[in-house]
């Protein structure tokens, strides 16, 4: 992964505290937001915003996806994954079906798709984790996640 830029989609109740921590840590951050109040909060943080989904992913080494449901993942993952450079990581902070992420991983073999559901509440994210494993990427330490796993690509058998 060459870029240290972080893209972010889903700066809502759980995502906005992650964005705040990433911005405070000085990450090169671009966030896609739909709601006017979220855009205003991002502007106060000095965070760049994207007007289209692919803008948040273009050139990012890591894209953090913090939407509510599998349906929302299915809606946004394809344009985001298509815009990510090879070697980038798409980390999904959605408590959903692994099959949804497997489909993305299978369609875009040049990126790593990581299942990284968020546990706790927004205040926990704002406070940050008490434990910061040394091997966790810097943006993941700051965002406050505790669990993650790489999604295996679907296997294709020759018949």
N, C-alpha and C positions, 0 to 999 in steps of 0.2 A: 504494500500500500504506500504510494508515494506522497499523497497529499495529506496535509494536516487539517484541511478544511472540514468542518462538520456541518452537514445539512440536517435540518430538523423539520418534521411535519407532525402536527398535533400538539400545539402549544396551548392546551386547554387546562383543565383542573389539575391533572397530574403532570402534564408536559411543561407547563410554564415554570414551575419550580426547577425543573431540569435545565431549561433554557437559562434561567437566572444564574444557576451555578456555573454553567458552561461559560456564560458571558463574564461572570466575575473572575473566572480562572483565566480569561484572556484568549479563549479559543477563537479562531477565525470561523465565525458562525453565520449561516444563512438560514432563515426560518420562513417556511410557507405558512401563512395564516389567512383565514377567510374572514373572520369577524373583525369589525372595526375596533372594538375595545381591546382585542388581543394585539392588533397592529399598533395601537396607541401605547400599550404596555411595552411592546418590543422597542418602539421608538424611544421611550424613556430610558430603556436599558442601553441604547446605542447599538442595537442589534439590526443588522441588515435583513430586509425582508424580500421574499421572492413573490412576484405577482402570479407566477405559474408554477405548478408542481415540479416540472423538470429543472427549473432554475435552482431549486433547493438541492438537487442531486448533482447537477453538472459540476465536475471538478472536485467533488467531495471525496475524501478518503473514507469517511464514515457517514452514513445517513441513519439517523435515529427516527423511528416511526412510532409515534405514541398516539394511536387512534383507538377508538372504543371497541370495535368489533371486527370479526372476520370479514364481514361484508364490506366494511370500510377499507380493510387491508386489500381485499380483492379489487376494489375500485381504484386505489391509488398506487398499488405496488408496481404495476406494469410500467406506467410512465416514469416512475421514479427509478426503477431498476434499469430501464432502457437508457436513462441519462447518466447513470453512474459509470465511471471509468473502470476498466478491467482492474481487478485486485482490490476494489473497494469493498466495504462491509455495509450491508443493510441489516441493522439490528431492529427487530420488531418488539416493542414493549406492549404487546397485546396478549391478553389471556384468551387464547383461542385455539383453534385446531392446528396441529402441526402440519396437517395435509395442505392447508392454505399456503404455508411457507414453503413446503416441499415443492409445490407447483411453481412458485416463483424461482426457487433454486434450480429446478430442472429446466426452466425456460431461459435462465440467464446464468450459464455456467462460468462466466468470467468474473462473477462477484461471489462473495461469501454471504450467505443469509444466516443470521443468528437469531434464535428464539430467545428473547431476553425479557420475560414478563416482569412487570413491576409488582412488588408486594408492599403493603402498608398503605399509608395515606399521604396526601400532599405535604403535610407538615413533616413527615419522615424524610421526604425527598429534600425539602428545604434545609433540614438539619444535616443531611448527609449521612453516609454510613459510618458506623463506629469502626468497622474493619475495612481496610483498603489493601486487598491482596496486591503484592508487588508485581504480579504478571498481568494484571488488568490494565488495558490501555488507559492512558491519562483521561481521555474524554469520558470513559466509562466510570472511572473513580469519581469524577466530579459530578456526573449526572445522578449518582446515588443508587444504582442498580446493585442487586446482590446476587442474582442468579442469571446464568446465560448458558446456552448450548448451541453448538453449530448444527444446523439442519442438514441432514444427509440428503443428497440428491437422489431422486427416484432411480431405481435400477431398471435398465431395459434389457430384457432377455431376447436373444435371437431364438426364433422358433423354427 
